[in-house]
C-alpha cells in the first residue's frame, strides 16, 4: 500500500514547469507588441502578419481586454500561402535534465471567428515543433530543415462569435530538445482570397511541461484507481 500511495503521489506531481502561462510570454495578448517577422528569441510572437486588438466585429476577448487577430498569410504581402502562422519560441534549456529523463510539452489556445458567409474560412491549427540548437537558428530551421518532432491539431470552428473554442496538442520531447516553436494558425481552407480573413482570432495561449511516468509507476497508479473503485463499490 505504501508503494501504491507513493506512485499516486508521483503521478500527481508530474508537472515540471511553473503555471501554464509562465512558459508562454504574453499568451493572453494583453501587452501590445508588433507581430511580424520570424522570431529568433524566446517570448516574442511573430512570423506572419497579425495584430493585437480590443473587442471588434462582435467578438470580445476570451479574457482581459485584448486578443490576437490573424491578418495575412505573409509578413509582407498577402496571398503568399494558405495559413497565417503566428509563432513563439519556448526556450527549454533550463529543463534539459527533465527532458533527458522524459517529458511531454502540452499547449492549448482558444479560437473564435465571425460568422461570415459561405466563403469564410473555418480552420484553425495549433502545432509544436521541437528543435536542437540555438533560438537564433529558427529563422533558417523553420523553412529549410525538419524539426526533431512535430505534433499538431486542427479545429473547424462553429462560426458563433459568442463562443470561444479550445484546441490543444501534446508532444513527447526528444531528449536533445533545446527549444520548441509553438505555432497557432488561421487557415484559408475554404477560399484563398485577398483580403484573406474576415475576422479570425486567438486568445489565452498556454503551455506546460510534464514528466512522462515510468511504465511501472503508471501501472501502480492504474492499479490504485482500481482499488479505490473496488472499495467504493463495497461501501455502496
C-alpha positions as CSV (number, residue, x, y, z in Angstrom):
1,X,0.0,0.0,0.0
2,X,2.9,2.4,0.8
3,X,4.3,1.8,-2.8
4,X,0.8,2.5,-4.2
5,X,0.5,5.8,-2.3
6,X,4.0,6.8,-3.5
7,X,3.0,6.0,-7.1
8,X,-0.2,8.1,-6.9
9,X,1.7,10.9,-5.3
10,X,4.3,10.7,-8.1
11,X,1.7,10.9,-10.8
12,X,0.0,13.8,-9.1
13,X,3.3,15.7,-9.1
14,X,4.3,15.1,-12.7
15,X,4.0,18.7,-13.8
16,X,7.5,20.1,-14.0
17,X,7.0,23.7,-15.1
18,X,5.7,26.8,-13.4
19,X,2.0,27.6,-14.1
20,X,1.0,27.1,-17.7
21,X,1.2,30.8,-18.7
22,X,4.8,31.0,-17.5
23,X,6.1,29.1,-20.5
24,X,4.3,31.4,-23.0
25,X,5.0,35.1,-22.8
26,X,2.0,37.4,-23.5
27,X,-0.2,34.3,-24.0
28,X,-3.3,36.4,-23.2
29,X,-2.1,39.2,-25.6
30,X,-2.7,41.9,-23.0
31,X,0.6,43.5,-23.8
32,X,0.8,45.4,-27.1
33,X,3.6,44.2,-29.4
34,X,4.3,44.0,-33.1
35,X,3.5,40.6,-34.6
36,X,5.5,40.2,-37.8
37,X,8.7,38.6,-38.9
38,X,10.1,35.1,-38.0
39,X,11.0,35.1,-34.2
40,X,14.6,34.3,-33.2
41,X,14.3,35.0,-29.5
42,X,12.1,33.5,-26.8
43,X,8.9,35.2,-25.7
44,X,8.1,37.2,-28.9
45,X,5.2,36.5,-31.2
46,X,6.0,36.6,-34.9
47,X,6.1,35.0,-38.4
48,X,3.1,36.1,-40.4
49,X,1.1,39.3,-40.1
50,X,-1.3,39.6,-37.1
51,X,-2.4,42.4,-34.8
52,X,-3.3,42.5,-31.1
53,X,-6.7,44.2,-30.9
54,X,-9.5,45.0,-28.5
55,X,-13.1,43.8,-29.0
56,X,-14.3,44.2,-32.6
57,X,-16.5,42.6,-35.2
58,X,-18.9,41.5,-32.5
59,X,-16.2,39.4,-30.8
60,X,-14.9,40.1,-27.3
61,X,-11.6,38.7,-25.9
62,X,-11.8,35.4,-24.1
63,X,-10.4,37.1,-21.1
64,X,-9.0,40.6,-20.4
65,X,-9.3,43.4,-23.0
66,X,-7.2,42.2,-25.9
67,X,-6.9,39.3,-28.3
68,X,-4.9,38.4,-31.5
69,X,-6.3,38.9,-34.9
70,X,-4.9,36.9,-37.8
71,X,-4.4,39.3,-40.8
72,X,-2.3,37.7,-43.5
73,X,-0.5,34.5,-44.6
74,X,2.6,36.6,-45.1
75,X,4.6,39.1,-43.0
76,X,4.8,41.3,-46.1
77,X,2.3,40.8,-48.9
78,X,-1.0,38.8,-48.6
79,X,-1.8,35.9,-50.8
80,X,1.5,34.0,-50.5
81,X,0.3,31.0,-48.6
82,X,-2.7,29.2,-47.1
83,X,-2.1,29.9,-43.4
84,X,-1.4,32.8,-41.2
85,X,1.1,31.3,-38.8
86,X,1.9,33.1,-35.5
87,X,4.8,31.5,-33.6
88,X,6.5,31.9,-30.3
89,X,9.8,30.1,-29.4
90,X,10.0,28.5,-25.9
91,X,13.5,28.1,-24.5
92,X,13.7,24.7,-22.8
93,X,17.4,24.7,-21.9
94,X,16.6,25.2,-18.2
95,X,14.6,22.0,-18.3
96,X,17.4,19.9,-20.0
97,X,17.6,17.4,-17.2
98,X,13.9,16.8,-17.0
99,X,13.7,16.4,-20.8
100,X,16.5,13.9,-20.8
101,X,14.5,11.9,-18.2
102,X,11.4,12.0,-20.4
103,X,9.0,14.9,-20.7
104,X,5.9,16.0,-22.6
105,X,5.0,19.5,-23.6
106,X,1.3,20.4,-23.9
107,X,-0.1,23.5,-25.4
108,X,-3.6,24.9,-25.9
109,X,-5.3,28.1,-27.2
110,X,-8.8,29.5,-27.7
111,X,-10.1,30.5,-31.1
112,X,-13.1,32.4,-32.5
113,X,-14.2,34.0,-35.8
114,X,-17.0,36.0,-37.3
115,X,-20.0,34.1,-38.7
116,X,-19.2,35.3,-42.2
117,X,-20.7,33.7,-45.3
118,X,-20.1,30.6,-47.5
119,X,-16.7,31.9,-48.4
120,X,-15.5,32.4,-44.8
121,X,-12.6,30.1,-43.8
122,X,-13.2,27.9,-40.8
123,X,-10.0,26.1,-39.9
124,X,-7.6,26.9,-37.0
125,X,-4.4,24.9,-36.1
126,X,-2.0,24.6,-33.2
127,X,1.4,22.9,-33.5
128,X,4.5,22.2,-31.5
129,X,7.9,21.6,-33.2
130,X,10.9,20.5,-31.2
131,X,14.4,21.6,-32.2
132,X,18.0,21.2,-31.1
133,X,20.3,24.3,-31.3
134,X,20.2,28.0,-30.5
135,X,17.0,30.0,-30.8
136,X,18.5,32.3,-33.4
137,X,18.7,29.3,-35.8
138,X,14.9,29.1,-36.1
139,X,14.6,31.6,-38.9
140,X,16.5,29.1,-41.1
141,X,15.4,25.9,-39.4
142,X,11.7,26.6,-39.8
143,X,11.9,26.7,-43.5
144,X,14.9,24.6,-44.5
145,X,15.1,21.6,-42.1
146,X,12.7,19.3,-40.4
147,X,12.1,19.5,-36.6
148,X,13.2,16.7,-34.3
149,X,9.5,16.1,-33.6
150,X,6.1,17.6,-34.5
151,X,2.6,17.5,-33.1
152,X,-0.4,19.4,-34.4
153,X,-4.1,19.5,-34.2
154,X,-6.9,21.2,-36.2
155,X,-10.2,22.8,-35.3
156,X,-13.1,23.5,-37.8
157,X,-14.8,26.4,-36.0
158,X,-18.5,26.8,-35.5
159,X,-18.8,30.4,-36.6
160,X,-20.5,31.6,-33.4
161,X,-18.9,34.8,-32.3
162,X,-20.2,34.3,-28.8
163,X,-18.3,31.0,-28.4
164,X,-14.6,30.6,-28.0
165,X,-13.4,27.1,-28.8
166,X,-10.3,25.5,-27.4
167,X,-7.7,23.4,-29.2
168,X,-4.7,21.7,-27.8
169,X,-1.8,19.3,-28.7
170,X,1.0,17.5,-26.9
171,X,4.5,16.5,-27.9
172,X,6.8,13.9,-26.3
173,X,10.1,15.8,-26.4
174,X,13.2,14.1,-27.9
175,X,16.0,14.0,-25.2
176,X,18.1,16.6,-27.1
177,X,15.4,19.2,-27.4
178,X,16.6,22.7,-26.6
179,X,13.7,24.8,-27.8
180,X,10.2,24.4,-29.2
181,X,8.2,26.5,-31.7
182,X,4.6,26.9,-30.6
183,X,2.5,28.0,-33.6
184,X,-1.1,29.0,-33.8
185,X,-2.7,29.3,-37.3
186,X,-5.8,30.5,-39.2
187,X,-6.0,28.6,-42.4
188,X,-7.7,29.5,-45.7
189,X,-9.4,26.2,-46.1
190,X,-12.5,27.5,-47.9
191,X,-11.3,30.3,-50.2
192,X,-7.8,31.5,-50.8
193,X,-8.5,35.2,-51.4
194,X,-7.4,38.8,-50.7
195,X,-8.3,40.1,-48.2
196,X,-7.6,36.8,-46.6
197,X,-9.5,36.7,-43.3
198,X,-12.9,38.0,-42.4
199,X,-12.2,38.2,-38.7
200,X,-10.3,35.3,-37.1
201,X,-8.9,35.5,-33.6
202,X,-6.9,33.7,-30.9
203,X,-6.6,34.2,-27.1
204,X,-5.2,32.6,-24.0
205,X,-2.4,30.5,-25.4
206,X,-0.7,28.3,-22.7
207,X,1.8,25.6,-22.4
208,X,3.0,23.2,-19.7
209,X,5.8,20.7,-19.3
210,X,5.2,17.3,-17.5
211,X,7.3,14.3,-16.8
212,X,6.5,11.0,-18.6
213,X,5.8,8.4,-15.9
214,X,7.8,5.2,-15.9
215,X,5.6,2.2,-17.0
216,X,5.8,0.5,-13.6
217,X,4.8,3.8,-11.9
218,X,1.8,4.3,-14.2
219,X,0.8,0.6,-13.8
220,X,0.7,1.1,-10.0
221,X,-1.3,4.3,-10.4
222,X,-3.9,2.4,-12.6
223,X,-4.0,-0.4,-10.0
224,X,-4.6,2.2,-7.3
225,X,-7.6,3.6,-9.2
226,X,-9.0,0.1,-9.5
227,X,-8.6,-0.5,-5.7
228,X,-10.3,2.8,-5.0
229,X,-13.2,1.9,-7.3
230,X,-13.5,-1.5,-5.7
231,X,-13.5,0.0,-2.2
232,X,-16.3,2.4,-3.1
233,X,-18.3,-0.5,-4.6
234,X,-18.1,-2.5,-1.4
235,X,-19.2,0.5,0.6
236,X,-22.3,1.1,-1.5
